[in-house]
Amino acid sequence: MIVFIYGTTAEAIKLAPIARRLDARGIPYEHWVTQQHTDALRVAMPQLGFRAPDRVIADGWRGKPLKTPLQMVGWMFDVGIWTLRNLRSIRKSLPRNSVVIVHGDTVTTVLGTFIGRLAGAPVAHVEAGLRSGDWRHPFPEELDRRIVGRLAQIHYAPAEEAAANLAGRANVVMTHGNTVVDAVRDAAAGRIVVADEEYGLVLLHRFEFISNPQLVRDTLVALDQESPLPMKVVVDSYSRDTMERTIASFGLQKFSIMAKQEHSEFVDTLRAAAFIVTDSGGVQEEAAVFGLPTLVHRMATERSEGIGTTAMLSLWDLNRVREFLRSTDAHRGSKTADPRSPSDIVVDDLVDRGLAQPA
């Protein structure tokens, strides 16, 4: 039995292409959710083709999105209590040759890995081996990856560099890209995008950014001063208050707030943008598929997609932010994604290992 354990919308988006390919081959699976994201994940799952979860491990902070470190600790405690209460039944109910699949670099990735190991099932890590080289950036994601890299038994690495970071570990499989490439291709297939006006797209939501008020203020002011175009700011439940408050406090005029969209709609919004400013590694990868000018607003990135061509790393340096905004056309490029399907490679490998069998 294949068991996906995930808790955020980004994880769901990147695991859904694997699930769709399992469905196409008649291979059964279960998905267990931690609800690290609550409302947004509940909306996203059916849109991505997931049925109702087979197990709900936790539900955010008392059913609400996690907004503070204390709430995160409380949610982690709930996950731990659930695991202790259900571990015996999980061990009894999981068939032989089961595998737990986790994705990426979230706290759920770590917790899901522990659940799989405690249940006696091998853990497969999709998007394995990425490293920024600095445990502080991005935080805590870099630490999450290093922990899972030591505990998982199967590693699906998206690139040669990621595979090299896992040297010495068994069962490292190169997927020639992240599964988000398939998510974007699936969403964009047959869709034509025509924008009514030119705009830039801003997606800044990571903890290390939102928790730094001075950085938020300086970044938004610089964007407002230098951007040649109006900008759409995509917010979630965690970033909305900070972004709206900062924009209003400083009277910034070029921003309009946009709530998170269903993934196929978001891909349309992304494709139509003149440039992207983001601290999301996933969006960095999605933008690279279309050759879009992208400012990766982070101190370090574990991904190479677009860097040096269509993408520029800001290092949180406002001069680099201004430089990017003054020369966005210089970063426009062609589509860069490998034509192979990372999700097909994962499914083929699971079949070869005897971990994925038609019902």
N, C-alpha and C positions, 0 to 999 in steps of 0.2 A: 504494500500500500504506500502510495506517495502522500505525504502530509506537508502541505505548505503552512508555515507559521509566519504571519506578518501582522503589522499593526498600523502602518501609515499608508496614505494614498499613493505615495511614490513607490513603495514596495508593491502595492497592488497593481499599479500600472506596469511595472517591470516584470512581474510574475505572470500577469494575465496572458501574454503571448505564449508562454510555456503551457499554461492551462488550456488555451485554445487548441494548441497542437496535440495535447493529450486527448482532448475531446474528439478531435478529428480522427484519431486512431482508435477510439473506443477504449482508452486506458483510464481506469477510475483513479480518483484522488480525493482527498479531503483537504479542507482548508480551515485552519484554526486561527482566530484573530485575537490580538491583545487589545485592540481599540486604543492604541497609543494616540491615534487620531480617532475621534468619535463620530460626530455628525458627518464630517467630510468623507470619512471612509464608508459609512453606511450608505451614503448617496453614490459613491464611486463604484462599489462592488457590483451592483446589478448593471450599471452602465458598461462595465468592463466584461460582462458576461459571467460573473461569478454568481452562483446560487447562494442561498442563505448559508452562513457559516455552519460547519459541522460542530464546532465547539467555540464558545466565546470565553476566552480565558480571563479577561478583565474588561472594564468599560470606562476607560479614562479615569478622571477624578470624579467619582460619584455621578457618572454619566455625562460629564462635561469635558471639554477639551482641556488638556494639560497646559497651564500657563505659567506656573512657577516651579522652581526646583523642588519645593516642599511637596507640591502635588505630584511631581514626577516620582519622588521617593514613595509616596503613598500608593501610587499606581504600581510601582515595582513590588511593593509589599503584597498587594492584591494578587499579582502574578505568582509570587512565591507561595502564598497560601493556597491558591488554586492548584498549583503543581503538587504540593504535598498531599492535598486531599484526593487528587485524582491519579497520582502516579501508579498506584497498584492496579487500578482498573485499566489504565493506558497500557501497562506492560502486558496485561492479560488479553486485551482486545486487539493490539496491533499484530497483524499477521507476520510470519517470518518474511524476510526479504523486504521489509518496510524501509523507507528512507524519509528523513525530515529535511525539507528544503527551506533554507532561509536566504534572504537577499540583502546585500548592501552593507550599511554601516550604522544602522539605528540601534537604540537600546533594545528594541524588540529582536534584532538580529542576534544579539548576545543572549538574551533570555531564551529565545527559541532554540539556540544551540545547546544551552544547558538542559532544556526540557528534552530534546532529542537524545542527548547523551545519557541523562538519567533514565530515560525510557528504554535504553538499550538499543536504539536505532542509530545507524550511521547518519551523519549530518552532511548534507551537500550545501556548499556556499556558492551562490550565484553572484557574480561580480566580485570575485575573490582576488586578493593580491594587490589591490590598489594601495599605494602608500604616498603620502605627501612628504615624508621624511622628517616631519616635525610633529610630535605627539600633541602639541598645543594648538595646531591649526590643520584642519578644522577640529574643534573640540566640541563634544567628545567623540566625534566620528572616527578620527584616526585611531584612538584607543580601542574603539569597538572593533574595527577591522583587525587590529593586531591580536586581540583576544580570540576572535572567531577563527583567524588564520591558524592559531595553535590548536584549537579544539575540533574544528571540522575535519572530516575524513575524506571528503571529495571537494575539490576546489575548481570551480569553473571560472577561469581567468580570461578577461576580455582582450588582453593584448600580451605581446611578448614580454614587455617590461613587467607587467603584473605577474606573469608566470615566473619570471626570473626572481621576483621577490619571494616566491614560494619554493625556491630551490632547496632540495633536500627533503621536501615533503612528498609523500606518495599521492597518487591519483590527482595530478594537476592536469586539467584539460583546457586547452586553448579554444575559446569560442569565437575568436576573430571579431570581437565587438561585444557591446553590452546588449542585453535583451531589450533595452529601451529603443534600440534601432528598429527592432521588429514592431514595437508598440507604435512608433511614429509611422512606419511604413503601412501598418495595418490601418491606422487612423486616417492617413492621407490618401489611401488608395481610391482613385476615381473621383476625388474631390477637387474642385477648382476654386481658388481663392482670389477674390477681387476686393481690395481695400477701398473704402470711400475716401480716406485721407491718409497721408503719411503719418506715422507715429513711431515712437520708440517704446519698447516694452521693458518694464522694470519688475524684477522678481527678487526681492531681498527679504529673507525670512529666517535665516539660520540663527541659532541661539547666540553664537559669538558676535554676530552683527547686532541683532535686536537688543541684546543686553548691554550694549555700549551706547548710551544716549548721545555722547559727543560725536561718535562716528556716524550715527544716524543723521544727526543735524548737519554735520559738515558734508556728508555725501549728498543728501537731498538738496542742500543749498547749491552745491557745485553743479549738480545735474540741472537744476532750475536755471542757473546762470548761463550755462554753456550749451545746453541742448538746442540744436537748431529746430527741433520739432516738439510738439506736445508729446507727453508720455502717459501711457497707461500703466498703473501700478497694481499688480496682482497681489492681493492680500489673503491671508487665511485667518483663522480665529486667533492664532498666536501673534501675528504681526499687525493685525488691523489697527488696534488701538494706538500703538506706537507710531505707525506711519500716518494715520489720520491726524493725530495730535500734533505731530511735528510739522506736517504740511500746513495745518491751520495756524499754528503758533507763529510761523515765519512768513505767512501770507504768500506761500509759493503758488505760482499761477499756472505752471505748465503740466501739472499732474491731474489725472483723474483716477479715482479709485475703482478697481474692478475686482469683484469677487471671483474666487476660483471657479473655473469652468469644468464641464465634463471634458474628458481628455481629448476626444476628437475635435471638439470646438476649440480647445486650447491650442491644439496643433494648427488649426486654421489661423488663429490669432497670432501665433508664433511665426508662421510662414509669411504672413502679410506685413510683419514689422520691418521697419527700416534698419533697426539695430536693437540689440538686447543688452541689458545690464542685469547681471544676476550673481547670486552667491550659491546657486544650485549646480552641483556637478551634473545632475541629470539633464537640466536645461542646457548646460554647456554642450552635452553630447547631442541633444535633440537639435540645437541650433547648428551644430557642425554638419549634420545630415543635409541641411539645406544651404550650407555655405553662408550663413548669416553673420554679419559683424557682431561680435560678442565681447563685452567687457566682463571678465570673471572677477567680481569684486571680493577678493579673498587675499589672505596673506600667502596661502599655498593651495595648490590643487593637486589631487592625486590622479587626475585625468589628463591625458595628453591631447585629446580631441580638439583640433583647431588651434591650439597654442602655437604662436609664431606665424600663423597664416590668417585665419578668420577670427581667431580669439586672442585677447590680450589679458594678461594677469595684472590686476591693479596694485597688488601689495598694499592695499589701503592707502595708497599715495594719491592725494587729490590732484597733483600735477599730471599723473598718469590718467586719471579720470578725465581731466580736461583735454589732454592730448588725444585720447580715444574719441571723444565727442567732436573734436575738430577735424578728425580724419576717418570717419566711419567708412567711407567708400573705399578707402585703401585696404580695409579688412574684408571686403566682400569677395567671396570666392565661389567655387563650384562645389557640387555635392562631393563629400569625402568618404562616405561610409562604404565599408567592404560589402560586396554584393551577397556574401554568404549570410545565412540566417543563424544567429547565435542560439535562438530558441530551438531550432531543429537540431543543432549540434548537441544541446543539453538533452533533449528527448532521445536522440539516437544513442547517446552514451548510457542513459538510464536503462534503455532497452537491452543494450549489449551487456550490462552488468546484471540483468535479470531483476532489476528493481522496478521495471515498468512493463506490465503485461496486460493485454486486452482482457476485458471482463469475460 
